[in-house]
Amino acid sequence: MLDEASLVADLSELLSDRQVLSGAAARRAYDCDAYTIQRRHPDVVVFPHSTEDVQNVVRFCVRNDVPFTPRGAGTGLSGGALPAEGGVVISLTRMRRILEVDIESRVMKAEAGCPNISLTRAVAEWNLHFAPDPSSQTVCTLGGNISENSGGPHTLKYGVTTDHILGITLVDVHGEIREFGGKVAGFPGIDLIGLIVGSEGTFGVVTEAWVRLTPNPSVIRTLLASFRTARAATQTVSDIIAAGILPAAMEFMDGSVVEAVEAAFNTGLPRNVGALLLIECDGDESAIAEIERTKQIAQRNDALTIEVSSDETQRAKLWTARKKGIGALGRLAPSMVTHDGVIPRSKLPEVLEFVYGVAAEKGLRVANIFHAGDGNLHPIFLFDDRKPEDVVAVVEAGERVMRRCIAEGGSVTGEHGIGVEKIDLLAEMFSPEDLSLQEDIRAVFNPGSLCNPGKVLPSQKSCVEVKLRSRPIPV
């Protein structure tokens, strides 16, 4: 492979000096995503301005046998944007244009580097929005959402990213520009978009997409209830779904999240509680009746306090804990790992108790904030990454929780992806024959090992090392 100096010179000539980043600071800044336990330095980072720029970079990498890794905002939580074999990181963050908006058809075409929230803001005046809403939606990008098939609080009712993607422009692993789907739904043939969405950047580099826009609901009601125990809150979740109510969102936050949010923002949340539930019903006037039924169920489960929004200002206040909860946890520990598993909703009470038990056994603190309505667990283990024993404990705790999810008939990921974090666990979910079939499908799009190597499938295991950020890292 070319050395760093040659890569910088050649790519600067191919693009421009302002589109190429190298040096020690760049290597440190792009050696991981939000899953910080595992890391690997890139040799160089490039910032294409167009699909053609991406094509030229990919063709250059293929000619010179250089690994390349697509990257959005770096908010991923499983190491999907980590450059597992070094090489070139292709950052799409300068491709932020909205290319076309068709209000009558309720569709939009945008570049992959557009922040998620920008899509909604662009059509807000027409009372439309882009429904997938990851917690990082102010910074995470459309391309990253597509790669990980991201979810968010409102996907309980509205679905994950794949439900809102109509067409994709992809620079494939050979540097050819491919178009899949388009402006309208229901293109004939095999659903290749369904394969690309969630492929974690291993099928090529997504550069543009047609997205479906969703009308804003005419009525929204939000409820925030506090409970003495996490079990009472999770039982409420099960009872609401069993009653045939489908909220737009149903979010769980435990006492550690409440503690952190109040320390940071002093919003007036009830203190010394075991858990909060944030529940939102929307649609037409029926949402008012749904939130009332939800309130009654919460009361039957001994809710300590219940507050229902009466206007948009109060609704925004009730969402504060959920929107700012993960960031506020930085007050409780210097480092955190956010895991992502899925279980049947009926298993929430006992599995959540299992999570707390594992944390206690490993000497860790854990905070839980997750999409309770679809059984999507997000235990956040808090630790100090300067202590090697803490890192080992966090990895072991996470694996135990994920194995419990598998045992309950669930999954090791609901929206964060496999990346490098869970590549070993995938073999515990699928048989060798199932994994072989997935490898065959991947090989149709990516028969080589240059495009985002070392990700998702166990056969693509990389040489990524577990390192501590405080240790000297060679540059």
N, C-alpha and C positions, 0 to 999 in steps of 0.2 A: 504494500500500500504506500501511497505517496506520503512523504513527511509533512509536518505541519506547515513549514514555510512554502512548500510547493502547492499544498492545498489552498493556502491563503492567496498566493499569487494567481493561481489558475482561476479560482472562483471569483476573485476581484476583477479579473479580466472578463469573465463570463457575465458577471452582474455589474457591480460597481463597488468601490471601496466602502461606501456607506452601507452596503448590504452584507458585509462580511465582518464577523466578530471573532477574535481569537485572543490568546493570552491567558494568563493565570486567572484573572478575574472572571473571564467568560467561562472558562472551564469549571470554576467553582459554582457559578450562577446557574449553569445548565447541566449539572451532573446528576440531578434527580428531579422528580416532581414533588408533590406534597407528601408522598411516601418517602420520608427522609432516611429511613434505616439503610436502604441499599442505594448505591450510587456508582457511577462510572463517568469519568471525564470524556466529553467529546473532544475531537481535535479542532473543530471549527464550527461556528454557528452561522447560518445564512438566513437572510430575511427577504424572500421573494416578494415581488409586488404584483405578480400576475400568475395565472395558470401557466403561461409560456415560460416564465422564470422557473417555476417548479419543474417543468418538463426539462429545461436545459440543465438544471442541477442534477436531476435523477439520471439523465443520460450521461452526464459527466461521471457520476458515481459508478454507474454500470461499466463504463469504458475502463475505469481505473480500479475496479474491484474495491470500492470504498463503501462501507456500510452507511446507511442513512436512516434517520429517525424523524418522523413527523412530530411536531409539537405545537400545541395551542398555547394557552396561558399558563400551563404547568400546574393547574389545580387538581390534576388527577391524583387518586389516592391508592394506586396499586403499582406504581412504577411503570406505567404504560409509555411515558415519554422519556424514560431513562435511556440514554444511548448505550445499550448493553455491550456493544462491541466497539465503542468509540466512534470514530468516523465523523460524519456530518449530521448536525441537528438542523432540520429544516423548520424554522419557526414561521408560522403562518400569521403572526400577529399584526403584520403590516397590510394584510389583505382584508380590509375592513369595510369594503364598499357594499352597499345594498344596490343591486344591479337592476332590479325591476320589481314593481309592486302592482299587482292587479287586484284592486279592491273588489270589483264585481265577482271575480272568481275566487276571492279570498286566498290568494297565494302570493308568495314573495320569493325572489331569487336573490341570494346573498353570498358573499365570499366567506370562506371557511374561518377567517380570522375575526369575523364580527362577534363582539360580545353578545351573549344570549339576550341580555336585557335590551340591547339596541334594536333587536328585531321588534320587540313589543313597543318600544318608544316610537319607532318609525310609523306605526299604524294606530297609535293611541287615539288620534283625533277621529278615526273612523270606528271607534269602539271595537277594535280587534286586538288580538294578542297572540303571541307564540306560546302555546300551552306548557311545554316542558319548562320547569323552573327549578333547576338545581340550586342548592343553597348558595353556591358561588356564582349565581347567574349574573352578577354585576361585572364579573371579569372573565368567567369561563367562556369559551368560544363555540360557535356552531360546529366547527370541525371536530373539536374535542367531544362535544355532545354526541355527534354521529359516531365517532370512534368507540366510545364507551357505552353507547345506547343509554344515555343519562336519564335519570328520573327526576324526582323532586317531590315536594309536598303535595302538589295538585295532580300527580299522576295516578293517584288512587281512582279518580273519576275520569281523567282525561287521557291517560295512557302515557307511555314513555316516548322517547325521541322517535323510534321507528314508526310510531303511529302518525307522525306529523311530517315525514319526509316523502316527497313525491318524486324527486329527481336528484341525481348526483353527478357531478363532474369529477372524475378520478384520473390522476396521472398514475398509470400502472407501473409495475416494477421494472418495465423495460423502457419507460419514458414515453409511452404512447398516451394520448388524451382519449379517455373513454367517457361516453355519456350513457347513463342508465336512468330509465324513467324519463320524466319531464314535467311539464306544467299541469298535466291532468293525471288523475288516479286511474289505476286499472289497465296499465300497459300490458299487452299480451306477452305470453312467454313465462319463463321461470322468474320468480321474484328474486332477482339478483340484488336489489336494494336491500331486501331483508337479510341477505348474507353480508353485505358490506357494512351496514349499520351494526355496530357491536363487534366488528372484527379487530378493533383496537389498533388500527393503523398498520396491520400486517398484510393488507391486500393492496396497498398503494397509498397515495397521498390524496385525500379529498380536498378539492380546492373551491368548489362552489356547490350550492344545493338549492333546489326548489323546496320551500316549506309550506305547509298548510297553516292558514291563520284561523283562529277560533273567535267567534263573537264573544264579547264580554257579557257575563250574565246580568240580567236586569235587577236581580235581588241577591244580596250576599249577607249572610249572618254568620258571625264568628263567636265562638264560645270558648272561654278559658276556665277550666275547672282544676282545683287543687285537691290532692288526696293525701291521706296520712301515710299510705304505703304504695309502693310500685305495683304490688299485686292488685290492689283495688283499682288502680288506673287501667292496668292491662285487662282486668276482667270487664271493665266498662267498655273497652274496645271490642272485645268478643261479643258482648251483649248488644252493642249498637249494630254490628254487622248481622248478628243473628236475627235482629228485629226487622231486617230488610231495608235498613237505611244505608244509602251510599253517599257519605259526605264527599265534598270536593277534596278535603284534606283532613287528616287525623294524625296529629303529631304528638309524640311522647317526649317529655323532658324530665329527668330525675332531679333529686335534691341538689346534687353537685352542680348541675347546670344552673339551677335557680340561684345558688350561692354565688357562682361566678358572675352571672348577669347582674345581680343586685350590687355586688362589689364594684362592678365596672360602671353601671349606668343608673343605679338607684331608681328603678322604674316603679317601685311600689308593689312588686310581686309578693305574695304571701311567703313568709320565711318559715323555716323549720318544717317543710313539707316533704313527703316522700316522692311526690311526682306531680307534674302538671300534664293535662291534656289540652291541646289546642285543636278545636274541631270547627271546620267551616262547611257550611251548606250553601249551595248557590243554585241559580236557575231562575225560575219564576216565583210567584207568590207561595208555591208549595215549600220553598226553602224555609219559610217562617215556621210552618208546621213541623218540618223535619228538625229544626233546631230546638223546638219545644219538646219534642219526643226525646231528643238526645239529652236535653237538660234533665228530664224525668229519670232517664236511665242512670245518669251520673248521680242523681240524688239517691236512687235506690242502692248505689254502691258507696254511700256515705261520703260523698264529696264534701270537703270542708268549706270551700268557697266556689261560687259560680258567677261568672261575669259574662254578659252577652253584649256585643257591640251594637250601638244604636246609630253610628255614623262612620264615615270613612276614617276620621281622625282616631276614633276609639279602636276601630279595627286594626289600624297600623300599630297602635300601642300594644294591643294584645299579641300581635305578631313579633314584638321586639325580642322576646326571649328566644323564639325559634330562629329568627334571622341572625341574631348576634351571639347565640349561645356558644357555638363552637369557637369563635374567636375569643370570647371572654374566658374560656377555659385556660388560656395562657396565663391567667392570674394564679392558677392553682399548681402549675408545674411548668418547667421549661420546655418539655417535649411531650408530644402526643402522637399516637397512631390510631387512626379511625378505621375500624374494621367494618365489614359489610357482608352480612349473611341474610338468608331468607328462611323463615320457618312458617308452618301453618299458623294462622292467627290464634287458633285455639291453644297453641302451645306457648304463647307469649309469657304467661305468668311463671311457669316452671323454668323455662329457658332463661328468663331474665334473672331469676334467683340463682341459676347455675352460673351465669356470668359474674354476679357479685361474689359467689363462692370461689370461683377461679381466681378472681382478682385478690381476694383475701389470702388465698393459699400462696399466691406468688408475691405477696407483699406489695401489691400495686393499688393505686386508686383508679377507679373506673367511673366514668360518667356516661350516661346513656341518653341519646337524643336521636330519635329515629321516626320513620314513617310507619307508625303502628298499624294503620289501616290495611296495608298490604303485607304485613309481617316482615318488614325490611329492618333488621337489626343493625344498629350502628354503635356498638360499644367502643368507647374512646378510652384507651389505656393511657394514663398520665404517668410520666416517668422523667428521669434525668439521663439524657443520652451521653453524658460524660462518665457514666458509671456502666462498665461493661456488663455487670450482673443485671442491671435494669434492662438493657437491650435484650439479653437472653431471655429474661422473664417475660418481656412483652411479646416476643416472637412465640414463645411456648404457650402463653396464655391465649393469644390469637388463634393458634392452631387448634387448641382444645375447644374453643368456642365454635370454630368452623366445623370441626368434626361432629360436635353436638348437632349443629344445623343439618349436616348430612344425615345423621342418625334419625332425626325427626322427619325425614323426607323432604328436606329443604335444599338449599343451594349455598355454595361458598361465596356467591356474589349476586347482588340484585341490580346494582347500578355502577359500582366502582370498577368492575372488570377484574380480570385475572392478572394481567401485567406480569411482573416478576414475583410479586408478593405471594401468589397462591398457585404458582405453576406446579408445585409438588402435590398440592391437594386435589388438583383436577383428576389425577389418576385414582383418587379415592371416590370420586363421583361417578366416573365412567369406566366401563370395561376396556381392556386393551383393544378389542375389536371396534368399540365406539370411537375411541381416540384415533385409531387408524383411519376410520372413515372421515373424521374431521380433518386429519392431516391430508388426506387425498383431496378434500374440497379446498383446503388452503393452498395446496400445490397447484390447483387450476389457476388461481390468481397469482400465486407467488411460489414458483418452483425453486427459487434460489434461497440465499441466506443473507441478502444485503438489506432488504426492507424491514426495518424494525425487528432485528433478530433477537432471539432469546426471550420471546414473549408468548404467553397464553398456553401453548401446547407443550407438554413435558419433553417431547422430542426436540424442542427448540431451547432447551435449558442452556443458559449462558454462563459465562465465567464471572458474573457480577459478584462482588464480595460485599459482605456486611461490614461496614466501617462506621466509625464514630467521627462526627464532624469535627470534634475537638482535636483529633489526632492530626499530625502533619500528613498532608496528602501530597504525593509527588506531583509536580507541575512541570 
